[in-house]
Amino acid sequence: MLKKTNRLAKDRDIQKTFARGRSFFNPLFTVKFLPGGLSKRFTVVVSTKVFKNAVDRNRLKRILREHLRTNLNFFKPGDYAIIAKPKIKNFPEKEILKSFLELCLKLK
């Protein structure tokens, strides 16, 4: 679980990240990055278009958050919104993490 200081939780901050953030894409994810501040804050968005069952949506969020937590040092300070695309449901977990790693390398 991400520490509270690493969570982008307030609706106002999330909306600002979506509106002003720079976008990075790959076939499975979109990442919005808004530089600034000293901390690294993240939010993971998985809509019902991706998975109908809440269990599946929450599992994907947990997997991504755990990967973020273990690799915090590789990210620049700022706010990140990670959005899963509907195409993700056709891929196994290993491919999803591989795609996410590629996108994270692109952010640097």
C-alpha positions in Angstrom: 0.0 0.0 0.0 1.2 3.5 -0.8 2.0 5.8 2.0 -0.5 8.6 2.5 2.1 11.1 1.4 2.3 9.3 -2.0 -1.5 9.2 -2.7 -3.2 11.7 -4.9 -6.5 11.6 -3.2 -8.2 15.0 -3.3 -10.7 15.4 -6.2 -9.4 18.9 -6.9 -5.8 17.7 -7.3 -6.9 14.8 -9.5 -8.9 17.1 -11.8 -5.9 19.5 -12.0 -3.6 16.6 -13.0 -6.1 15.5 -15.7 -6.5 19.1 -17.0 -2.9 20.3 -17.0 -0.9 17.1 -16.9 1.3 15.9 -19.8 0.1 12.7 -21.3 2.1 9.5 -22.0 0.5 6.6 -23.9 0.9 3.0 -24.7 -1.7 0.4 -25.8 -2.7 -0.5 -22.3 -2.2 2.7 -20.2 -2.4 6.4 -20.2 -0.4 8.4 -17.7 -1.0 12.1 -16.9 2.0 13.7 -15.2 2.0 17.2 -13.6 5.4 18.2 -12.4 5.8 20.2 -9.2 6.2 19.9 -5.5 8.6 17.8 -3.6 6.5 14.6 -3.3 5.5 11.9 -5.7 1.8 11.4 -5.6 -0.1 8.7 -7.6 -3.7 7.7 -8.4 -4.8 4.6 -10.4 -8.0 4.8 -12.3 -9.7 1.6 -13.7 -13.2 2.3 -15.0 -16.1 -0.1 -15.4 -15.4 -0.1 -19.2 -12.2 -2.0 -18.4 -13.7 -4.6 -16.0 -17.3 -4.9 -15.0 -16.6 -6.6 -11.7 -15.3 -4.5 -8.8 -13.1 -7.4 -7.8 -11.2 -7.4 -11.0 -10.8 -3.5 -11.0 -9.5 -3.5 -7.5 -7.1 -6.4 -8.2 -5.5 -4.4 -11.1 -5.3 -1.3 -8.9 -3.6 -3.2 -6.1 -1.1 -4.8 -8.5 -0.2 -1.4 -10.0 0.0 0.4 -6.7 2.4 -2.3 -5.4 4.6 -1.9 -8.4 4.6 1.9 -7.8 5.4 1.5 -4.1 8.5 -0.7 -4.8 9.8 1.6 -7.6 9.1 5.1 -6.1 12.8 6.1 -6.5 12.5 6.0 -10.3 9.8 8.7 -10.6 10.3 12.4 -10.7 8.5 14.5 -8.1 5.0 15.5 -9.2 1.4 14.2 -9.5 0.6 11.1 -11.6 -2.7 9.7 -12.8 -2.5 6.2 -14.2 -5.5 5.2 -16.3 -6.1 1.7 -17.6 -7.5 1.3 -21.1 -10.2 -1.3 -21.9 -7.8 -3.3 -24.1 -6.0 -4.4 -20.9 -8.6 -7.2 -20.1 -7.2 -9.3 -22.9 -3.7 -9.5 -21.5 -2.2 -11.7 -18.8 -0.7 -10.1 -15.6 2.9 -10.5 -16.8 2.2 -8.6 -20.1 0.4 -5.9 -18.2 3.3 -5.3 -15.8 5.8 -5.4 -18.7 3.7 -2.8 -20.6 3.5 -0.7 -17.4 7.3 -0.9 -16.9 7.9 0.3 -20.5 5.6 3.2 -20.0 7.4 4.1 -16.7 10.7 4.1 -18.5 9.2 6.5 -21.1 8.3 8.9 -18.3 12.0 9.4 -17.4 
